Amino acid sequence: MLIRWVRLLAITGMAVGAAAAALPGAIRAGEAPRAVPGAHPAAAEWQAASASPTVYGLRRFPYPYRAMLAISSDADSQTLRKFNLVHRFINTTQITPLGRGLGLDYADSFFVYTANDQPHIVDEIGRVPLQREFSYFRGTGRVPYGAKAIHAYIRDGWIDTMHTYGDFSQVNQQTTRFRRHLAAQAVTALKANRDFVDVWTDHGNRSNVDNFGARGRGRFYAYQQGDLPGSPYYHTDLTIPYGIRFVWPDISSNAFSRPSVVFPLRLTDGRRVWGFWRYTNERYTPQGAVVWNWTPYGLDEQLSEAHLARLEADGGFAVVAQHLCGTPYSGVLPKDAVAALERLAQHERAGRLLVARTSRLLHYNVTRDHLRYDVTHAFGRTYIHIRAVDDPVFGSHAPTLDEVRGVTFYTQNPRRTVLELGDRPVDPAMVVHNPSDGIHPSIGIRWFPKDTADHAIDVPGVS
Ligand SMILES: [Zn+2]
């Protein structure tokens, strides 16, 4: 009780935001700590004598990393065989046909249905036709196809994104096989099986009328009717309550590095979600058309040394759009794509670039940019109280520990700095103390532990 009282008395007006603004490596806090009305002038002297460490604001990324990158891969042409091959190479550290596993945190996307009528083979092993690509249900029915594997991968962290309700691309883009009842059936099944993801990426050509998020951005996007009330394709009244929080609305970008990749997005039906940017191309044709580089053949260009170095110098976020299962070949990834992924892993091993699954990157981006905290001092210690995430889209709330993983503060002395959620100290096992990175030492909440386990499963009857 006494300690609590002294700490309240000892609150100082140290302007966290202002101090941070002067530092190139630090970013502004959401709010400066409260001043104590009528605090005795002697309080300042008392604090100086006690020498509790100064907090200089938030570090952009968990120590020692300077930037964060996610690979956001669309489920097009996926088969379970190719999925497992790619994930064993990227996620585990075992010997795989593509080389020693890289141990990176990478999560994929999935389709619920398959209704594509194009005549392609998506996997030369077994000559799998496009109509049997990896999806939750078979065709547009409700007989499970890849559901068991998708369920396991969502649970185990190898899938975190819904690539729309399905592959509805048609040769004739004036037609579609999507209907609202398919969304309703999907949401019911996903909820019943507790298969929850909160990231959505739009897919495919204009037959994919369940796409949403870019209506109003231009005439091209009139095909998107997923958020259009009254349309036979309207579904966001089901999809957003199911749990989708982040939406990539079929918009291209040649910006590899961004200070933030999220933006508030208002849907046609008035609902609000976070939109996010993905890097999709480097170039445009002379006519201004996008030259997509989001296949394995473009990976070398996407993950070039110049891009990665620039991202780290900027202290930015990158979400790289891909279709890692996009080739039909037995090895799936060409040699230069494998080399590009190895280059990416090298940047992480060097402590420069944190590779994270898309959902984790997006959540971290929102938390970091809207974190509210204040700082108090007592008996030579400094207390950082994380109060809230003032999320401008989904509302202000007190965060859970998982939500603030990676949050890192510059401090004069980590050992005499205490991290608290509200007024309760964070479990010391979850707190990391870091030496100076050239700017200041820091204290942070531990990032997610590495998971390099082989989660691959085979399902009889699924290609
Ligand atoms: Zn797609």
Boltz pocket constraint, residues with backbone or C-beta under 6 A from the ligand:
constraints:
  - pocket:
      binder: B
      contacts: [[A, 74], [A, 75], [A, 76], [A, 163], [A, 202], [A, 203], [A, 204]]
      max_distance: 6.0
